[in-house]
Amino acid sequence: MARAVARIDLGAVERNCARLKAELREDAELCAVVKADGYGHGADACAGAALAGGATRLAVATGAEAAQIGRRLPQIPLLTMGALAPDELGDALAAGSEVAVWRDGFRQLLAARGRAQGRAVRVHVKHDSGMGRLGNPDPSEVLALARACAEDPLLELAGVWTHFATADEPDSAFFNEQLDRFAAVAAAVKAEFPGVIAHAANSAAVFRDPAAHFDMARCGVAIYGLDPLQGDPAERGLAPALSLHSYVADVKRFRAGASAGYGQAWRAPADTWVGVLPLGYGDGVRRGLSNNAEVLIGGRRHPLVGTVSMDNLTVDLGPETDVEPGDAAVLIGSQGEESICAEEIAQRLGTINYEITCGISARVQREAA
Ligand SMILES: Cc1ncc(COP(=O)(O)O)c(C=O)c1O
C-alpha cells in the first residue's frame, strides 16, 4: 500500500525506442529527449533504458538537466536545446553538453567559454523555420553563423537544426513549408561542412514523414509510450511506460444528499459508498478532474466525485460494493481488463498527454517496474 507511486516500465521505454529506431531512415540516429525529468518519468532511469533501446544521443532543455545527465552518462553525446543564461551555460558546458546557438553575440560568448575551459565548445546552429521561438529565421544568417563557428578553433560546428510547429497536425501544410525551408538550409550547411548533422524531427514528425528524419530525430513523448497525436499509442506500436497508483484509505456510507469535498461540489444522488484516496493536486492529479474522471479499483471504473483536494480525492463506489480500505487504485494504467491512459485524462482536461505526465509532482515516488 503506497500513497502515490508512479511505476515506470523501463522495458517499455526500451521497446518504444527500438520501435522508433526501426521507423527511422537507416542511418539516422535516435536522440532521446529526457528534459523535465524525462517528461515526469525520471530522467536518469529513462535515459539508460532509451540507450538500451537504440538511442545514441540524449537531449535536455536546461543547464541543470544537462548537469544531471552529464554526470551520470559522460560518454553519451548530450545536447542542451534551450536558451541558456550565463550560469546555466556554465552548468551545461561543465557537463560536456553541446549547446544551441542562433545569434552571433552568443557565438562569441561560447568562444570565450571555449577559451576559458581550454576545449572547443560543440555547437548546433538553430534555424527558426517557422516555430517562431528559438532560432534564426534568416537562412543566409544561419549559413554565416555556421561558417563563423566552423572557422573558430574555440568552437566545433556539430549540427544544424530546427523544430516543427505542426508535426502533430496531420492536415497542416505548414509542416511541409517548414520542412522545405529547413531542407534548403541543411543542404547549404552540409555542402560546406559535410560532417555536420542535420536534425528536425520530433516524435510526430518521425511517424509523419521520412523526409524529416535527416541525420537524427529528437524524440521525447513517444519514447515514453505516449501518443504524439493524442490518440491510442498502441496504434503506433507504442506502450505507455508510466502508471499512477494509490490505494483506498477509507470507505464510507453516504446517505442521499450527503456531499463530498470542498464546496460540496458533489452530492450523493442516492445512498451509496464513497472511497477516499490519499492523493490529490499536490501530487499532480489536477483539480480540473473534479467530477470529471474515473479511477480503477477492483478492475472496474469508478467516477471521481467531488472536488480534488491537495491530498485527497473521493470516488463513488456505488450502492453495493466489495471495495475495502487498502484496495489498490489506479489513476493512470491498467487493472484487470480496464485501462486509463494519459491521453484520456488529457482530453478531459482539454490539454495534451505531455502535460499530464510532466505534472505528476516530485512528491510522487517513482518506482522502476
Ligand atoms: C526542441 C525540441 N525538440 C524535440 C522535442 C521532443 O518532442 P516530442 O516530445 O514531441 O517528441 C521537444 C519537446 O518539446 C523540443 O522542444
The ligand as a MOL file (V3000), in Angstrom:
LIG
                    3D

  0  0  0     0  0            999 V3000
M  V30 BEGIN CTAB
M  V30 COUNTS 16 16 0 0 0
M  V30 BEGIN ATOM
M  V30 1 C 13.3570 21.3920 -29.4780 0
M  V30 2 C 12.6580 20.1070 -29.1750 0
M  V30 3 N 12.9850 19.0050 -29.8650 0
M  V30 4 C 12.3870 17.8180 -29.6410 0
M  V30 5 C 11.3890 17.6990 -28.6930 0
M  V30 6 C 10.7080 16.3630 -28.4930 0
M  V30 7 O 9.3930 16.4380 -28.9540 0
M  V30 8 P 8.3670 15.2160 -28.7470 0
M  V30 9 O 8.2370 15.0330 -27.2810 0
M  V30 10 O 7.1110 15.7020 -29.3690 0
M  V30 11 O 8.9630 14.0360 -29.4300 0
M  V30 12 C 11.0000 18.8260 -27.9730 0
M  V30 13 C 9.9160 18.7140 -26.9830 0
M  V30 14 O 9.1360 19.5430 -26.7060 0
M  V30 15 C 11.6530 20.0630 -28.2080 0
M  V30 16 O 11.3320 21.1560 -27.5280 0
M  V30 END ATOM
M  V30 BEGIN BOND
M  V30 1 1 1 2
M  V30 2 1 2 3
M  V30 3 2 2 15
M  V30 4 2 3 4
M  V30 5 1 4 5
M  V30 6 1 5 6
M  V30 7 2 5 12
M  V30 8 1 6 7
M  V30 9 1 7 8
M  V30 10 2 8 9
M  V30 11 1 8 10
M  V30 12 1 8 11
M  V30 13 1 12 13
M  V30 14 1 12 15
M  V30 15 2 13 14
M  V30 16 1 15 16
M  V30 END BOND
M  V30 END CTAB
M  END
